[in-house]
Amino acid sequence: MQFDLLIKGGRVIDPASGLDAQRDVAIADGRAAAIEAAIDAEHAAQVVDARDCIVTPGLVDLHSHVYWGGTSLGVDADRLAAKSGT
């Protein structure tokens, strides 16, 4: 199989599967196509050396400061949460 991108030798952390190990991650069509101990770089259009790096699924920063009236940037948390489905 041909991959668009191969991320080699990074510490792969995937809490959903319980994986925390040094692995190669192959990407094809924008998705993880293989996660294995060793994937041949000849099968990839681009290779990234991820030694000493952490490779993890995308993270979302949920940190925010919600306050009403403190500054012009303040928001009404109850109204905002209801509109955004939270």
C-alpha positions as CSV (number, residue, x, y, z in Angstrom):
1,M,0.0,0.0,0.0
2,Q,1.2,3.5,-0.8
3,F,0.9,6.2,2.0
4,D,0.9,10.0,1.6
5,L,2.8,10.5,4.9
6,L,4.7,8.2,7.3
7,I,5.5,9.4,10.8
8,K,8.4,7.3,12.0
9,G,9.4,6.3,15.5
10,G,7.3,8.7,17.6
11,R,5.7,7.9,21.0
12,V,2.2,7.2,19.9
13,I,-0.4,7.9,22.6
14,D,-4.0,7.0,21.9
15,P,-6.2,6.9,25.0
16,A,-9.1,5.4,23.1
17,S,-7.2,2.2,22.3
18,G,-4.9,2.2,25.4
19,L,-1.8,2.6,23.1
20,D,1.3,4.2,24.6
21,A,4.3,2.9,22.6
22,Q,7.0,3.8,20.0
23,R,5.3,3.3,16.7
24,D,5.2,4.4,13.0
25,V,2.0,6.0,11.8
26,A,1.1,5.9,8.1
27,I,-1.4,8.4,6.7
28,A,-3.4,7.9,3.5
29,D,-6.2,10.1,2.2
30,G,-6.1,12.2,5.4
31,R,-6.6,9.3,7.8
32,A,-4.4,7.0,9.8
33,A,-4.1,3.9,7.6
34,A,-1.6,1.9,9.7
35,I,0.0,2.0,13.1
36,E,2.8,-0.5,13.5
37,A,6.1,-1.1,15.1
38,A,7.9,-0.6,11.8
39,I,6.6,0.5,8.4
40,D,8.9,0.6,5.4
41,A,9.6,4.2,4.3
42,E,9.6,3.1,0.7
43,H,5.8,2.9,0.8
44,A,5.4,6.7,1.7
45,A,5.5,9.8,-0.4
46,Q,6.8,11.8,2.6
47,V,8.5,10.7,5.8
48,V,8.7,12.6,9.1
49,D,11.2,11.5,11.8
50,A,9.3,11.7,15.0
51,R,11.9,10.3,17.4
52,D,11.7,12.1,20.7
53,C,8.3,13.4,19.8
54,I,4.7,12.5,20.9
55,V,2.2,11.5,18.2
56,T,-1.4,11.8,19.3
57,P,-4.8,12.3,17.8
58,G,-5.9,15.9,17.5
59,L,-6.4,17.8,20.7
60,V,-9.0,20.4,21.5
61,D,-8.3,23.2,23.9
62,L,-11.5,23.6,26.0
63,H,-9.9,26.3,28.2
64,S,-11.8,29.6,28.3
65,H,-12.6,32.4,30.7
66,V,-16.3,33.2,30.6
67,Y,-17.5,36.2,32.6
68,W,-20.2,38.8,32.1
69,G,-19.5,42.5,32.4
70,G,-15.9,42.4,33.3
71,T,-14.8,43.8,30.0
72,S,-16.3,44.3,26.5
73,L,-15.1,40.8,25.7
74,G,-17.3,39.2,28.4
75,V,-20.2,36.9,27.4
76,D,-23.3,35.6,29.0
77,A,-22.3,32.0,29.6
78,D,-25.8,30.6,29.9
79,R,-26.9,32.2,26.5
80,L,-23.7,31.2,24.7
81,A,-23.8,27.6,26.0
82,A,-27.4,27.0,25.0
83,K,-26.7,28.3,21.4
84,S,-23.6,26.1,21.0
85,G,-25.2,22.9,22.3
86,T,-23.3,22.8,25.6
